[in-house]
Amino acid sequence: MKLFAIIENFRNDEDGAVTVDWVVLSAAVVGLGFAVLGSVKGGLTQLGSSISTEVGGITPDAGN
């Protein structure tokens, strides 16, 4: 009978379920972050290039 009690206790134990939930939730957040990064990468590259061109065209005033 003790073996059945151990099996029943193991079946009813839910301590690891919270850990699994957090791992799945964390993986979803990381995956969503990668999806957003992939979607805005082209726009950020173009914006950086435009800023670089604009700043490179500025001549400093050495007379101050």
PyRosetta script that sets phi, psi and omega in degrees:
from pyrosetta import init, pose_from_sequence

init()
pose = pose_from_sequence("MKLFAIIENFRNDEDGAVTVDWVVLSAAVVGLGFAVLGSVKGGLTQLGSSISTEVGGITPDAGN")
pose.set_psi(1, -27.4)
pose.set_omega(1, -178.7)
pose.set_phi(2, -65.6)
pose.set_psi(2, -35.4)
pose.set_omega(2, 179.2)
pose.set_phi(3, -62.9)
pose.set_psi(3, -41.5)
pose.set_omega(3, 178.0)
pose.set_phi(4, -65.1)
pose.set_psi(4, -35.3)
pose.set_omega(4, 178.0)
pose.set_phi(5, -66.8)
pose.set_psi(5, -39.2)
pose.set_omega(5, 178.7)
pose.set_phi(6, -66.2)
pose.set_psi(6, -43.7)
pose.set_omega(6, 179.3)
pose.set_phi(7, -64.7)
pose.set_psi(7, -42.3)
pose.set_omega(7, 178.6)
pose.set_phi(8, -63.5)
pose.set_psi(8, -41.1)
pose.set_omega(8, 178.2)
pose.set_phi(9, -64.3)
pose.set_psi(9, -41.8)
pose.set_omega(9, 178.6)
pose.set_phi(10, -63.9)
pose.set_psi(10, -41.1)
pose.set_omega(10, -179.4)
pose.set_phi(11, -66.0)
pose.set_psi(11, -34.3)
pose.set_omega(11, -177.4)
pose.set_phi(12, -87.8)
pose.set_psi(12, -10.8)
pose.set_omega(12, -177.9)
pose.set_phi(13, -74.2)
pose.set_psi(13, 127.0)
pose.set_omega(13, -177.6)
pose.set_phi(14, -120.8)
pose.set_psi(14, 20.6)
pose.set_omega(14, -178.2)
pose.set_phi(15, -62.5)
pose.set_psi(15, -38.4)
pose.set_omega(15, -178.1)
pose.set_phi(16, -78.4)
pose.set_psi(16, -14.5)
pose.set_omega(16, -177.2)
pose.set_phi(17, -65.1)
pose.set_psi(17, -36.7)
pose.set_omega(17, 179.8)
pose.set_phi(18, -66.7)
pose.set_psi(18, -39.2)
pose.set_omega(18, 178.3)
pose.set_phi(19, -62.9)
pose.set_psi(19, -43.2)
pose.set_omega(19, 178.8)
pose.set_phi(20, -63.0)
pose.set_psi(20, -41.6)
pose.set_omega(20, 177.9)
pose.set_phi(21, -59.2)
pose.set_psi(21, -44.6)
pose.set_omega(21, -179.2)
pose.set_phi(22, -67.3)
pose.set_psi(22, -36.8)
pose.set_omega(22, 178.8)
pose.set_phi(23, -65.4)
pose.set_psi(23, -44.2)
pose.set_omega(23, 179.4)
pose.set_phi(24, -65.4)
pose.set_psi(24, -43.5)
pose.set_omega(24, 178.9)
pose.set_phi(25, -62.6)
pose.set_psi(25, -43.6)
pose.set_omega(25, 178.8)
pose.set_phi(26, -63.7)
pose.set_psi(26, -41.4)
pose.set_omega(26, 178.4)
pose.set_phi(27, -63.9)
pose.set_psi(27, -37.7)
pose.set_omega(27, 178.5)
pose.set_phi(28, -66.3)
pose.set_psi(28, -40.2)
pose.set_omega(28, 179.2)
pose.set_phi(29, -66.0)
pose.set_psi(29, -42.5)
pose.set_omega(29, 178.6)
pose.set_phi(30, -64.9)
pose.set_psi(30, -42.5)
pose.set_omega(30, 178.0)
pose.set_phi(31, -62.8)
pose.set_psi(31, -40.9)
pose.set_omega(31, 177.3)
pose.set_phi(32, -64.3)
pose.set_psi(32, -38.6)
pose.set_omega(32, 176.7)
pose.set_phi(33, -61.7)
pose.set_psi(33, -42.9)
pose.set_omega(33, 177.9)
pose.set_phi(34, -65.5)
pose.set_psi(34, -37.4)
pose.set_omega(34, 178.9)
pose.set_phi(35, -64.8)
pose.set_psi(35, -42.8)
pose.set_omega(35, 178.7)
pose.set_phi(36, -65.9)
pose.set_psi(36, -43.1)
pose.set_omega(36, 179.1)
pose.set_phi(37, -60.3)
pose.set_psi(37, -43.7)
pose.set_omega(37, 179.0)
pose.set_phi(38, -65.3)
pose.set_psi(38, -31.7)
pose.set_omega(38, -178.0)
pose.set_phi(39, -77.7)
pose.set_psi(39, -30.8)
pose.set_omega(39, -177.8)
pose.set_phi(40, -101.7)
pose.set_psi(40, -0.2)
pose.set_omega(40, -176.1)
pose.set_phi(41, -60.2)
pose.set_psi(41, -44.6)
pose.set_omega(41, -178.6)
pose.set_phi(42, -63.6)
pose.set_psi(42, -43.6)
pose.set_omega(42, 179.1)
pose.set_phi(43, -65.0)
pose.set_psi(43, -39.2)
pose.set_omega(43, 178.8)
pose.set_phi(44, -67.4)
pose.set_psi(44, -37.6)
pose.set_omega(44, 177.8)
pose.set_phi(45, -63.9)
pose.set_psi(45, -43.9)
pose.set_omega(45, 179.2)
pose.set_phi(46, -65.6)
pose.set_psi(46, -41.3)
pose.set_omega(46, 178.4)
pose.set_phi(47, -63.8)
pose.set_psi(47, -42.0)
pose.set_omega(47, 178.0)
pose.set_phi(48, -63.0)
pose.set_psi(48, -39.3)
pose.set_omega(48, 178.0)
pose.set_phi(49, -65.6)
pose.set_psi(49, -41.2)
pose.set_omega(49, 178.8)
pose.set_phi(50, -64.5)
pose.set_psi(50, -42.1)
pose.set_omega(50, 178.9)
pose.set_phi(51, -64.8)
pose.set_psi(51, -41.5)
pose.set_omega(51, 179.8)
pose.set_phi(52, -62.3)
pose.set_psi(52, -42.3)
pose.set_omega(52, 179.0)
pose.set_phi(53, -64.5)
pose.set_psi(53, -43.1)
pose.set_omega(53, -178.6)
pose.set_phi(54, -66.6)
pose.set_psi(54, -43.4)
pose.set_omega(54, -180.0)
pose.set_phi(55, -70.1)
pose.set_psi(55, -35.0)
pose.set_omega(55, 179.4)
pose.set_phi(56, -66.7)
pose.set_psi(56, -23.2)
pose.set_omega(56, 179.8)
pose.set_phi(57, -84.7)
pose.set_psi(57, -4.3)
pose.set_omega(57, -179.4)
pose.set_phi(58, -84.2)
pose.set_psi(58, 129.7)
pose.set_omega(58, 176.0)
pose.set_phi(59, -101.2)
pose.set_psi(59, 129.0)
pose.set_omega(59, -179.6)
pose.set_phi(60, -71.4)
pose.set_psi(60, 145.3)
pose.set_omega(60, 178.3)
pose.set_phi(61, -93.8)
pose.set_psi(61, 107.0)
pose.set_omega(61, -177.4)
pose.set_phi(62, -83.5)
pose.set_psi(62, -3.0)
pose.set_omega(62, -175.9)
pose.set_phi(63, -81.6)
pose.set_psi(63, -6.5)
pose.set_omega(63, -177.3)
pose.set_phi(64, -80.7)
pose.dump_pdb("model.pdb")
